[in-house]
Amino acid sequence: MRLLIVSNRLPITMEDNGQILKESVGGLVSGLKAYLDFKNPKSHELVCDYTWIGWPGSTIKDSVKKMVRSKVYSDFHAYPVFLSESAMERFYHGFCNRTIWPLFHYFTTSVSYDDANWQYYKKVNQIFCESVLEILRPDDIVWIHDYHLMLLPRLIREQVPGVPIGFFLHIPFPSFEVFRQLPSNWRKEILEGLLGSDLIGFHTHDYTQYFLRCVLRILGHEHNMGQIALSDHLVRADTFPMGIDFKRFNDAATSPAVHKEKDELKKVFAGCRIILSIDRLDYTKGIVNRLQGYELFLERNPKWHGNVTLVLIVVPSRTKVEQYQQMKRQIDEVVGRINGKFGSINWTPILYNYKFLSFNKLIALYNISDVAVVTPLRDGMNLIAKEYIATKTDGKGVLILSEMAGASKEVREAIIINPNDLEEIAVALKDALEMPEEEQIRCNRIMQSRLKRQNVVRWADSFVQSLLDIKDQERSLDYKQLVPSARSRLIEDFLQAKRRLLLLDYDGTLVRFAQAPKLAKPTEELQQILKTISENPKNDVVLVSGRDKAILQSWFGSLNIGLVAEHGIWIRKKNEDWRMLKQLTNDWKPKILPILEMYSDRLPGSFVEDKEFSLAWHYRMADHEMASIVAKELLDDLVNFTANISVQVLRGNKVIEVRNPGMTKGDAGSYWISENEYDFILGIGDDCTDEDLFKVLPETAYSIKVGAAQSLAKYNLTNSHEVINLLQELANREKFED
């Protein structure tokens, strides 16, 4: 297998003429490189090659695009996605960084809701999809990364349904109350895009749960232990905390090049304890807060004046964005104020650098620093915290870490603080500087042992292996898709048959579910298909539904077809009156109806449908999260209450139904099968009540389950649209044959 890694950026940066400037050094690039270069992970038994798909960092001239693709593919296992400057401006600087980035980091007042940017986000995701499809092979695995490409999984699945698709979000996923601030069609499309994946990974359990709650509240999909069964595939949302290449950072701390850097730094900071703060320029990193916390520390602890220096490294980022420029000015002002307030000729409280550091200098700073302050206001993981611990070869040093960073769930031996509490920051700085060396060593050794085990190779390997496992699980559920060869055989048998019986469910099979049952009216297309097929005297068409007989009569009474209402209680043969297969009573209804009405009052949007011999409590229009809870309570109450009553309680798709026992769709199916000698029988349905029908079909019959679920049916189709296409083909081929 080959692994296709898809991210916004390639692991290289290029000029517009195709000249390669440098290899990227971000956490994702370095982390995945460690995994791809590692020789022994479990998943490498199956994954033997890779290609990285992404934007090359500039708008490449048309004249060199072909050459660029050839060169980066051969030299870097990379496949560039070419985008215009205007597209990147609207997509990256627009929607990604002015909408998703602030919203997912809870900076809701900074969010822009520009529809033009959203349209470009959709357009660029489509361009990425086309690029993936250009090189996708049948046995590839697709691993998509981060918030720039949240629509891509669904776009790929629509074109290549069977390919394994994983998605990993490297930033926080927000709570429902924050995520819902997106316009309704945006949030739905983003969630549906992500659900095109087989596996969706997050850094922390909280982010995973927030995502699952949004899926429930917005799309109505419930999960079972993080697993969601959709109509065409299974999706699992799970937690995979990203690690670092521990050995690389640990070994680098003792290398000759780093030793040289350390010697130079020790001369600069002779006699001073070092507090290190290093971050990319971003309002989510809490840089101003930590500076103000340091200021408070100096105010309260004059004994440390002249004995400690805060080394502040700010790496330039998004320099064209006004918000980032303002933040840079604010940092400059706070640093100037603190240095002016506390500094002297012999001592500068803050040594401030606004630049990118080389790897060796970074490791040297990590290694000699007495304290590292990592206090993001919100962060997906934060690998700086882990890198700092990895470089502590002598075990000395203290990490102060924000509880808002994903890494705080793993490095619990650090000093964990609230980054909004300046008092906590000031106290943490004092505690860190005064912590005994033996305690520092004890804490760091524990964290190092954990980070060494949970490294980036294990993270990537665990994700890829879980993706392969979910695909295996999907296959084990035996989704027997009606592949072209089976479809052709079904059509051929239909055409050759002298007498045919079609037993068809209605809701979820011939039409999609609607908010209310009465809204799911048959389309003109469906009416015409049923009319065409039923006019042939060779064919008996029967709608086997849970609907009441009145509505079936009003919709289909004029057609030459058979009807079954209330799951088999009522039947109506062609041109005959309705009748019951056996006499039933409904004297139990007055006992059950008040219970259902009470639960309808509890759950706004739910309602009771009163049929002649059954009662149905519908909750499709209710709040999905509340409905999930209330429906389970109602089900428990009904099962207990009806223990001594001769009724049956069934849970369907957003409905709980109470009905007389002893009459099922299977009974109705058996009745029709016994009426004639059929040499072709087709049964199609989508829920548990249709399993009774599939049970009674003869071995030679064709049976189709709509949706991805285990079933007694021989085949599966994805949705009602595919069912209509099949019936339309039967109608068309029959006319052609005649």
C-alpha positions in Angstrom: 0.0 0.0 0.0 1.0 3.6 -0.6 0.2 6.4 1.9 -1.1 9.6 0.4 -0.5 12.4 2.9 -2.6 15.5 2.0 -2.0 18.8 3.8 -2.3 22.5 3.0 1.5 22.8 2.5 4.1 20.5 1.0 7.2 19.7 3.1 9.1 22.0 0.8 8.8 25.7 -0.2 9.3 26.9 -3.8 9.6 30.1 -5.7 7.2 30.9 -8.6 9.9 29.8 -11.1 10.0 26.3 -9.5 13.2 26.9 -7.6 13.2 24.9 -4.3 14.0 27.3 -1.5 14.0 25.0 1.5 12.5 22.0 3.2 9.8 22.9 5.7 10.4 22.4 9.5 6.9 22.4 11.0 5.7 19.9 13.6 3.6 18.0 11.1 6.4 17.8 8.5 9.2 16.7 11.0 6.8 14.4 12.8 5.6 12.5 9.7 9.2 12.4 8.3 10.2 10.6 11.4 7.4 8.1 10.9 8.1 7.6 7.2 11.8 7.2 7.8 11.4 4.7 10.6 11.8 1.1 9.5 9.9 -1.0 12.0 6.4 0.4 12.8 3.6 -2.2 12.6 1.7 -0.4 9.8 4.9 -0.4 7.6 4.2 -4.1 7.1 1.5 -2.9 4.7 2.5 0.7 3.9 5.6 0.6 1.8 5.6 3.9 -0.1 4.2 7.5 0.3 3.4 10.6 -1.7 2.8 14.0 -0.1 0.2 16.2 -1.7 0.0 20.0 -1.0 0.5 23.6 -2.0 4.2 24.4 -2.8 4.2 27.8 -1.0 3.9 30.1 -4.1 2.0 30.6 -7.3 4.0 28.5 -9.9 4.3 29.8 -13.4 2.4 27.8 -16.0 5.6 27.3 -18.1 7.3 25.3 -15.3 4.4 23.4 -13.7 5.1 20.2 -15.6 8.8 20.3 -14.7 8.0 21.1 -11.1 5.7 18.2 -10.7 8.2 15.8 -12.2 11.1 17.1 -10.0 9.3 17.2 -6.6 7.7 13.8 -7.3 11.0 12.1 -8.0 13.1 14.0 -5.4 10.7 14.5 -2.5 7.8 12.0 -3.0 5.6 15.1 -3.4 2.8 16.1 -5.7 2.1 19.9 -5.8 -1.4 21.4 -5.9 -1.2 24.6 -7.9 -3.3 27.5 -6.7 -3.6 31.1 -7.7 -2.7 34.0 -5.4 -6.3 35.1 -5.3 -7.4 31.6 -4.3 -4.9 31.4 -1.5 -5.8 34.9 -0.3 -9.5 34.0 0.1 -8.9 30.4 1.1 -5.9 30.5 3.4 -5.7 34.1 4.7 -9.5 34.4 4.4 -11.6 31.5 5.5 -8.9 29.4 7.2 -7.2 32.1 9.2 -10.1 34.6 9.7 -12.9 32.2 10.3 -11.8 28.6 11.3 -8.6 29.5 13.2 -10.2 32.1 15.6 -13.5 30.2 16.0 -11.8 26.8 16.8 -9.6 28.6 19.3 -12.6 30.4 21.0 -11.7 33.9 19.8 -15.3 34.3 18.6 -15.1 38.1 18.4 -12.3 37.9 15.8 -14.3 35.6 13.5 -15.1 36.8 9.9 -18.3 35.3 8.3 -17.5 36.2 4.6 -19.4 34.1 2.2 -17.0 34.8 -0.7 -14.2 33.3 1.5 -16.4 30.2 2.2 -16.9 29.7 -1.5 -13.2 29.8 -2.1 -12.7 27.3 0.8 -15.1 24.9 -1.1 -13.3 25.6 -4.4 -9.8 24.9 -3.1 -11.0 21.7 -1.4 -12.4 20.6 -4.7 -9.0 21.4 -6.4 -7.3 19.3 -3.8 -9.7 16.5 -4.5 -8.9 16.6 -8.2 -5.2 16.5 -7.5 -5.6 13.5 -5.2 -7.7 11.7 -7.9 -5.0 12.3 -10.5 -2.5 10.0 -8.7 -4.8 7.8 -6.6 -4.2 4.1 -7.0 -6.7 1.3 -6.0 -4.6 0.2 -2.9 -3.7 3.7 -1.6 -4.5 5.0 1.9 -5.4 8.7 2.1 -4.4 10.6 5.3 -5.7 14.2 5.3 -4.4 16.8 7.7 -5.9 19.8 9.4 -8.6 22.4 9.2 -7.7 23.7 5.7 -9.2 20.5 4.1 -12.2 19.6 6.2 -14.5 19.1 3.1 -12.0 16.9 1.3 -12.8 13.5 2.8 -16.4 13.6 1.5 -15.3 14.9 -1.9 -12.9 12.0 -2.3 -15.4 9.4 -1.0 -18.0 10.5 -3.5 -15.6 9.7 -6.3 -13.9 6.7 -4.9 -16.2 5.1 -2.2 -13.9 2.3 -1.1 -10.6 4.0 -0.5 -9.5 4.2 3.2 -9.6 7.8 4.3 -8.2 9.2 7.5 -8.4 12.8 8.8 -6.5 14.4 11.6 -7.3 17.8 13.2 -4.2 19.4 14.6 -6.0 22.3 16.3 -8.8 22.2 18.9 -12.3 21.2 17.9 -14.6 23.6 19.7 -17.7 22.9 21.8 -21.1 22.8 20.3 -22.0 26.3 21.6 -19.0 27.7 19.7 -19.1 25.6 16.6 -22.8 26.4 16.1 -21.9 30.1 15.5 -21.0 29.1 11.9 -23.8 29.6 9.4 -26.0 26.5 9.3 -25.0 25.4 5.8 -21.3 25.9 6.6 -21.3 23.8 9.8 -23.4 21.1 8.2 -21.1 20.8 5.1 -18.0 20.8 7.4 -19.3 18.0 9.5 -20.5 16.0 6.5 -17.1 16.6 4.9 -15.3 15.2 7.9 -17.7 12.3 8.1 -16.5 11.3 4.6 -13.5 9.8 6.5 -13.3 6.3 7.9 -11.2 7.6 10.9 -11.1 11.1 12.4 -8.4 11.8 14.9 -8.1 14.5 17.6 -5.3 15.3 20.1 -7.5 15.0 23.2 -10.6 13.2 24.5 -12.4 16.5 25.0 -12.0 17.5 21.3 -13.3 14.1 20.2 -16.3 14.4 22.4 -17.0 17.9 21.2 -17.0 16.7 17.7 -19.3 13.8 18.4 -21.7 16.1 20.2 -21.8 18.5 17.2 -22.5 15.6 14.9 -25.4 14.6 17.1 -26.8 18.0 17.6 -26.4 19.3 14.1 -26.7 16.2 11.9 -28.6 13.8 14.2 -26.1 10.9 14.0 -25.7 9.0 17.2 -22.5 7.2 18.0 -21.6 4.0 19.9 -18.3 4.3 21.6 -17.1 6.9 19.1 -18.4 4.9 16.1 -21.0 6.3 13.7 -22.9 4.0 11.3 -23.7 6.0 8.1 -25.6 4.8 5.2 -22.5 4.0 3.1 -19.7 3.4 5.6 -18.6 3.4 9.3 -16.8 6.3 10.8 -14.8 6.3 14.0 -13.8 9.4 15.9 -10.9 8.7 18.3 -8.1 10.4 20.3 -4.5 10.2 19.2 -2.2 12.6 21.1 0.6 13.5 18.8 4.1 12.9 20.1 7.6 14.1 19.0 10.7 12.5 17.6 12.0 12.1 21.2 15.3 10.4 20.2 16.1 13.2 17.8 15.7 16.0 20.4 17.3 14.0 23.2 20.3 13.0 21.1 20.7 16.5 19.7 21.2 17.9 23.2 24.5 16.2 23.6 25.8 16.8 20.0 29.0 18.8 19.4 27.1 21.5 17.5 24.7 22.1 20.3 27.5 22.0 22.9 29.1 24.9 21.0 25.9 26.9 21.0 25.4 26.2 24.7 28.9 27.4 25.6 28.2 30.7 23.8 24.8 31.1 25.5 26.3 30.4 29.0 28.7 33.3 28.5 25.8 35.6 27.7 23.7 34.5 30.7 26.5 34.0 33.2 25.2 34.2 36.8 21.5 34.4 35.7 18.7 31.8 35.8 17.0 31.5 32.4 13.2 31.4 31.8 12.5 30.5 28.2 9.4 31.6 26.2 9.3 30.6 22.6 6.3 30.7 20.3 5.0 31.6 16.9 3.4 35.1 16.8 -0.2 34.3 17.3 -3.0 35.7 19.6 -3.8 32.1 20.7 -0.4 31.7 22.3 -1.0 33.9 25.4 2.4 35.7 25.0 1.2 39.0 26.5 -0.4 37.2 29.4 2.9 35.4 30.3 4.8 38.7 30.0 2.3 40.3 32.4 2.6 37.3 34.7 6.4 37.7 34.6 5.9 41.4 35.5 3.8 40.5 38.5 6.5 38.0 39.5 9.2 40.7 39.5 7.0 43.1 41.4 6.5 40.5 44.2 10.0 39.0 44.2 12.6 41.7 44.2 15.3 39.2 45.3 15.2 37.8 41.8 16.0 41.1 40.2 19.4 40.8 38.4 19.3 37.0 38.9 16.8 35.9 36.2 16.3 36.7 32.6 13.3 35.9 30.4 14.4 34.9 27.0 11.5 35.7 24.7 11.6 34.3 21.2 8.8 35.2 18.9 8.8 33.6 15.5 7.3 35.8 12.8 3.9 34.6 11.4 1.2 35.9 9.1 3.0 39.3 9.0 0.5 40.7 6.5 -2.5 40.3 8.8 -3.3 43.5 10.6 -4.4 41.6 13.8 -0.9 40.0 14.0 0.8 43.3 13.4 -1.2 44.9 16.3 -0.2 42.0 18.5 3.5 42.5 17.6 3.2 46.1 18.6 1.6 45.2 21.9 4.4 42.7 22.7 7.0 45.3 21.9 5.3 47.8 24.2 5.0 45.4 27.1 8.6 44.2 26.8 9.7 47.9 26.7 7.7 48.7 29.7 9.0 45.8 31.8 12.6 46.4 30.8 12.2 50.1 31.6 10.5 49.5 34.9 12.8 46.9 36.3 16.0 46.9 34.2 19.4 48.5 35.0 22.7 49.0 33.3 23.8 45.6 34.5 20.6 43.6 34.0 17.9 43.3 31.3 14.8 41.5 32.6 13.7 40.4 29.1 16.0 39.4 26.2 13.6 39.7 23.2 14.2 38.2 19.7 11.7 38.4 16.9 13.1 35.8 14.5 13.3 32.2 13.6 15.9 30.1 15.4 18.1 27.3 13.9 17.5 23.8 15.2 20.9 23.7 17.1 20.3 27.0 18.8 16.8 26.0 19.8 18.0 22.8 21.4 20.8 24.7 23.2 18.2 27.1 24.6 15.9 24.3 25.7 18.8 22.5 27.4 20.3 25.4 29.4 16.9 27.0 30.4 15.9 26.6 34.0 12.3 27.1 33.3 10.1 27.0 30.1 6.8 28.9 30.1 4.3 27.6 27.6 1.0 29.3 28.2 -1.3 29.2 25.2 -4.8 30.5 25.7 -6.0 27.5 23.6 -3.9 25.0 21.7 -4.5 21.7 20.0 -1.4 19.9 21.4 1.7 22.2 21.7 4.9 20.2 20.9 7.2 22.9 22.3 6.4 21.6 25.8 7.3 18.0 24.8 10.5 19.1 23.0 11.7 21.0 26.1 11.3 18.0 28.3 13.1 15.7 25.8 16.2 17.9 25.8 16.7 17.7 29.6 19.4 15.1 29.5 20.5 15.9 33.1 16.9 16.0 34.3 17.1 19.5 35.5 14.5 22.2 34.5 10.9 23.0 35.1 8.0 23.2 32.6 5.1 25.6 33.3 2.3 24.7 31.0 -1.2 26.0 30.2 -4.1 23.7 31.1 -5.6 24.9 27.7 -2.9 23.0 25.8 -3.6 19.5 24.7 -0.2 18.5 26.0 -1.3 19.2 29.5 -3.2 15.9 29.5 0.0 14.0 29.1 2.7 15.9 31.0 0.9 16.1 34.3 4.1 16.4 36.3 4.7 19.9 34.9 3.3 22.9 36.7 -0.1 23.3 35.1 -1.6 26.8 35.2 -4.6 28.8 33.9 -3.0 31.2 31.4 -5.7 33.9 32.1 -4.7 34.0 35.8 -1.6 36.3 36.1 -1.4 35.4 39.8 -1.0 31.8 38.9 1.7 32.5 36.4 3.6 34.7 38.9 3.4 32.0 41.6 4.3 29.2 39.2 7.5 31.1 38.1 8.6 31.5 41.8 7.8 27.8 42.5 9.7 26.7 39.4 12.8 28.7 40.2 12.8 27.5 43.8 12.0 23.8 43.1 14.7 21.4 44.5 16.8 19.7 41.8 15.9 16.2 43.0 12.2 17.1 42.5 12.9 18.5 39.0 14.8 15.3 38.1 12.0 13.1 39.4 9.3 14.9 37.5 11.3 15.1 34.2 12.3 11.5 34.2 8.7 10.4 34.5 7.6 12.7 31.7 10.6 11.6 29.5 9.8 8.0 30.0 6.2 8.6 28.9 7.2 10.8 25.9 9.8 8.3 24.8 7.1 5.6 24.6 4.4 7.8 23.2 6.6 9.3 20.4 5.5 10.5 17.0 6.2 7.2 15.3 3.8 5.5 17.7 1.2 8.3 17.1 1.3 7.9 13.3 1.5 4.1 13.4 -1.4 3.9 15.8 -3.5 6.2 13.5 -2.7 4.3 10.3 -3.3 0.9 12.0 -6.6 2.1 13.4 -7.6 3.3 9.9 -6.9 -0.1 8.5 -8.7 -1.8 11.4 -11.9 0.2 10.8 -11.9 -0.8 7.1 -11.5 -4.4 8.2 -14.4 -4.0 10.6 -16.5 -2.5 7.8 -15.7 -5.5 5.7 -16.5 -7.9 8.5 -20.0 -6.4 8.8 -20.4 -7.9 5.3 -21.7 -5.0 3.4 -22.7 -6.8 0.3 -22.9 -4.0 -2.1 -24.9 -4.6 -5.3 -21.8 -4.4 -7.5 -22.2 -4.1 -11.3 -22.0 -7.9 -11.9 -24.7 -8.7 -9.3 -26.8 -5.8 -10.6 -26.6 -7.1 -14.2 -27.5 -10.6 -13.0 -30.6 -9.3 -11.2 -31.7 -7.3 -14.2 -31.2 -10.3 -16.5 -33.2 -12.6 -14.2 -35.9 -10.0 -14.0 -36.2 -9.8 -17.8 -36.2 -13.6 -18.2 -38.8 -14.3 -15.6 -42.5 -15.0 -16.5 -44.0 -13.9 -13.2 -42.4 -11.3 -10.9 -43.0 -10.0 -7.4 -41.5 -6.8 -6.1 -42.0 -6.2 -2.3 -40.9 -2.6 -1.5 -40.7 -0.7 1.7 -41.5 3.1 1.4 -39.8 5.5 3.9 -36.1 5.3 3.7 -36.3 3.0 0.7 -38.2 4.7 -2.0 -38.0 8.2 -0.5 -35.7 9.9 2.0 -36.9 10.5 5.5 -38.6 13.8 6.0 -39.0 16.0 9.1 -42.6 14.8 9.4 -44.2 11.6 7.8 -46.7 13.5 5.8 -43.9 15.5 4.1 -42.4 12.4 2.5 -44.7 12.4 -0.4 -43.9 10.3 -3.5 -42.3 12.2 -6.3 -43.6 12.2 -9.8 -40.6 10.2 -10.9 -41.4 7.5 -8.3 -45.1 7.5 -9.3 -44.2 7.0 -12.9 -41.7 4.2 -12.2 -44.3 2.3 -10.2 -46.9 2.9 -12.8 -44.7 1.6 -15.6 -43.6 -1.5 -13.8 -47.1 -2.4 -12.5 -48.8 -2.0 -15.9 -47.0 -5.1 -17.1 -49.3 -8.1 -16.3 -46.1 -10.2 -15.5 -45.4 -7.9 -12.5 -47.0 -7.7 -9.0 -45.7 -4.6 -7.2 -46.5 -4.4 -3.4 -45.6 -1.5 -1.1 -45.0 -3.0 2.3 -45.0 -0.1 4.7 -45.5 0.9 8.3 -47.7 3.8 7.2 -51.4 3.9 8.0 -53.8 2.7 5.2 -55.4 6.1 4.7 -52.2 7.9 3.6 -51.1 4.9 1.4 -54.5 4.9 -0.2 -54.4 8.7 -0.9 -50.9 8.4 -2.5 -51.0 5.1 -4.3 -54.7 4.1 -4.5 -54.9 4.9 -8.2 -52.0 2.7 -9.2 -52.3 -1.0 -10.1 -50.3 -2.1 -7.1 -50.7 -4.0 -3.8 -50.5 -2.1 -0.5 -49.5 -3.3 3.0 -50.1 -0.8 5.9 -49.0 -0.8 9.6 -46.3 -3.4 9.0 -48.6 -6.1 7.8 -51.8 -5.5 9.7 -53.8 -4.2 6.7 -53.4 -5.4 3.1 -55.0 -4.3 -0.1 -54.7 -6.3 -3.3 -55.0 -4.7 -6.7 -58.5 -3.1 -7.2 -59.8 -4.6 -3.9 -60.8 -3.2 -0.6 -58.6 -3.1 2.5 -58.7 -6.1 4.8 -56.9 -7.6 7.8 -55.0 -10.8 7.7 -56.2 -11.6 11.2 -58.4 -9.9 13.7 -56.7 -7.7 16.2 -57.8 -5.4 19.0 -56.6 -1.9 19.9 -58.0 -1.8 23.5 -54.4 -1.3 24.7 -54.1 2.1 23.0 -55.7 4.2 25.8 -53.2 2.9 28.2 -50.1 3.7 26.1 -51.2 7.0 24.5 -50.9 9.1 27.7 -47.3 7.9 28.1 -46.4 8.8 24.6 -48.1 12.2 24.9 -46.2 12.9 28.2 -42.9 12.3 26.4 -44.0 14.5 23.6 -44.6 17.3 26.1 -41.1 16.7 27.5 -39.4 16.8 24.1 -40.5 19.8 21.9 -40.6 18.7 18.2 -41.7 15.2 18.9 -45.3 14.0 18.3 -47.5 11.0 18.3 -49.0 9.4 15.2 -52.2 7.5 16.0 -52.8 4.6 13.6 -55.7 2.2 13.8 -53.7 -0.6 15.4 -50.5 1.0 16.4 -49.0 4.2 18.0 -45.8 5.9 16.7 -43.8 8.5 18.6 -41.8 10.5 16.1 -38.8 12.7 17.2 -37.0 13.5 13.9 -37.7 17.3 14.3 -36.6 17.4 18.0 -33.2 18.5 19.3 -31.0 15.6 18.4 -29.1 15.4 21.7 -32.1 15.7 23.9 -34.0 13.3 21.7 -31.4 10.6 22.1 -31.7 10.8 25.9 -35.5 11.0 26.0 -36.0 8.2 23.4 -33.9 5.8 25.5 -36.0 6.7 28.6 -39.2 6.2 26.8 -38.1 2.8 25.4 -37.2 1.6 28.9 -40.6 2.8 30.3 -42.5 1.2 27.5 -40.7 -2.1 27.8 -41.4 -2.2 31.6 -45.0 -0.9 31.3 -46.0 -3.4 28.5 -44.4 -6.5 30.1 -47.9 -7.9 30.9 -49.7 -6.4 27.9 -49.9 -8.1 24.5 -48.1 -5.5 22.4 -44.7 -5.1 20.7 -42.4 -2.1 21.1 -40.1 -1.3 18.2 -37.4 1.4 17.7 -37.0 2.5 14.1 -35.3 5.5 12.4 -36.2 8.4 14.7 -39.4 6.7 15.8 -40.6 4.4 18.5 -43.7 2.3 17.7 -46.1 0.3 19.8 -48.1 -2.2 17.9 -50.0 -5.5 18.1 -47.7 -8.6 18.1 -48.0 -11.4 15.7 -48.3 -9.4 12.4 -45.1 -8.4 10.6 -44.0 -7.5 7.1 -42.9 -11.1 7.0 -46.5 -12.3 7.3 -47.6 -9.9 4.6 -44.7 -11.1 2.4 -45.6 -14.7 2.9 -49.2 -14.0 2.0 -48.2 -12.5 -1.4 -45.6 -15.2 -2.1 -48.2 -17.9 -1.6 -50.7 -16.2 -4.0 -48.8 -17.1 -7.2 -45.9 -19.1 -8.6 -43.2 -16.4 -9.0 -39.9 -17.1 -10.7 -38.5 -13.7 -9.7 -38.9 -12.0 -6.3 -37.2 -8.8 -5.2 -37.5 -7.4 -1.6 -36.1 -4.0 -0.6 -36.2 -2.3 2.8 -34.1 -0.2 5.1 -34.9 -0.9 8.8 -35.4 -3.7 11.4 -39.0 -4.3 10.4 -37.9 -5.3 6.9 -35.7 -8.0 8.3 -39.0 -9.9 9.0 -39.6 -9.7 5.2 -36.1 -10.8 4.3 -36.5 -13.9 6.5 -39.5 -15.3 4.6 -38.1 -14.8 1.1 -37.1 -18.0 -0.8 -33.5 -18.7 -1.4 -33.8 -17.8 -5.0 -35.2 -14.3 -4.2 -33.2 -11.1 -4.4 -33.2 -9.1 -1.2 -31.6 -5.6 -0.7 -30.9 -3.7 2.5 -30.7 0.1 2.1 -27.9 1.5 4.1 -24.7 0.2 5.6 -25.7 -2.3 8.3 -25.8 -6.0 9.0 -28.8 -7.7 7.5 -30.4 -10.9 6.3 -30.6 -9.3 2.9 -28.2 -10.6 0.2 -27.1 -7.2 -1.0 -26.9 -3.5 0.1 -27.6 -0.3 -1.6 -26.4 3.0 -0.1 -29.6 5.1 -0.2 -33.1 5.6 -1.7 -31.5 7.4 -4.7 -29.8 4.1 -5.7 -33.0 2.2 -5.2 -34.9 4.5 -7.6 -32.1 4.2 -10.1 -32.4 0.4 -10.0 -36.2 0.4 -10.4 -35.9 3.0 -13.2 -33.5 0.7 -15.0 -35.9 -2.3 -14.6 -38.7 -0.2 -16.0 -36.6 1.1 -18.9 -35.1 -2.3 -19.8 -38.5 -4.0 -19.6 -40.0 -1.5 -22.1 -37.0 -2.0 -24.4 -37.3 -5.8 -24.2 -41.0 -5.5 -25.1 
